[in-house]
Amino acid sequence: MSVTYTEADEERRRGVRRMKATATALLLLVAVIYTLATWAKSAGVTGWPGYVAAAAEAGMVGALADWFAVTALFRRPLGLPIPHTAIIPTKKDQLGEALGTFVGENFLSGEVVRARLHALNIAARLGAWLSEPAHADRVTAELATALRGALTVLRDADVQAVVGEAITRRAEAAEIAPGLGKTLDRIVTDGAHHRAVDLVCARAHDWLIEHGDSVMDAVQGGAPGWTPRFVDRRVGERVYKELLRFVTEMRDMPAHPARGALDRFLTDFATDLQGDTDTRQHVERLKSDLLARPEVQDIIASAWASVRSMIMSAAEDERSELRLRARASLLSLGARLTTDKQLQRKMEGWLEEAAAYVVTTYRKELTSLITETVASWDADQTSRKIEAHIGRDLQFIRINGTVVGALAGLVIYTVSHSLGG
């Protein structure tokens, strides 16, 4: 795997080359000074040539020593196979492992992460940020975009299959008879079904008034063929009148015996739904048969399409109830996080524990990203990349070595000359 060089890296490399030229020029300068000082000394000039020559000589030694040290980091000096040189190319993998270990021990520890997150006071900052309406609008818009993206990526067929299976499995697993019995018992006890009975009786009365001829024709049509026609007509009229009288009385009399019978039937049925084994089993069989019908499965499967369309429309509409409620919730959360110290501590505790769990559980995977990445780099390109970043500062070491060496040589020569008399 090759290392990527950016334009910034190229600019750094040009800076390194300029500093190399400066350090080399300084080495050549002290070499020229040493040559001139030595020539002056051999020519019989006394005094200063000795001091200058000593300083220049020590400066050359310091410059050469630091040049060797700096060069040995990235390549073999003069191409010679000197031991412990070209350290970065030859020790790249070990450096990567050491760097990964260092990061894991000093950065990816639960204590460090907790302390850093606690110092940041994230909950209060987040609360202050969310309290701004513009920020709440931005988060709401981003959440809506993410929601639309997620719904777009999901395949309808897959989601419909999952939803259908989940609903069917949940309905099959749950026994509905006891719940239905309790609900029906409360309805009858509260008399909530009376309005439904009133409505049915009123509609039945109106239907009979409007379709009286149809009812009588139906009764006459079911009579035997040997009965006289006028008898059939009289029977039909009698049946119609009795049926209309019964429905009218049931509509107008809250204490009608038929109403009481209906109440008793519903009460008994509610009791059977909760305690009678046969009734409960019969209801479960009806439930299973109903769920197995293709029409019901189609309705369940199509529910996702309706829900998806509704959510997509709400997410796209800035004034939809979904987005307005989301925005209001974000503003409310921001206000609470700003003032509620207990909520701040709770949220920060969650964040700290979550972050600590991630870094401690996946520390090996995180550090292996460093070691494996470094191991995959080409050695020479890695060396050039690192040199581009730190080489300019290393060239200052060469310059400093030249100057410090010259000063040290001057001091040593001065002290030696003074002691020697």
Secondary structure, DSSP 8 states (H G I E B T S, - for coil): ------HHHHHHHHHHHHHHHHHHHHHHHHHHHHHHHHHHHHTT--SHHHHHHHHHHHHHHHHHHHHHHHHHHHS-GGG---TT-SHHHHSHHHHHHHHHHHHHHHTSSHHHHHHHHHHHTHHHHHHHHHTSHHHHHHHHHHHHHHHHHHHHHS-HHHHHHHHHHHHHHHHHHS--HHHHHHHHHHHHHHTTTHHHHHHHHHHHHHHHHHTHHHHHHHHHHTS-TTS-HHHHHHHHHHHHHHHHHHHHHHHH-TT-HHHHHHHHHHHHHHHHHHH-HHHHHHHHHHHHHHHHSHHHHHHHHHHHHHHHHHHHHHHH-TTSHHHHHHHHHHHHHHHHHHH-HHHHHHHHHHHHHHHHHHHHHSHHHHHHHHHHHHHHS-HHHHHHHHHHHHHHHHHHHHHHHHHHHHHHHHHHHHHHHHHT-
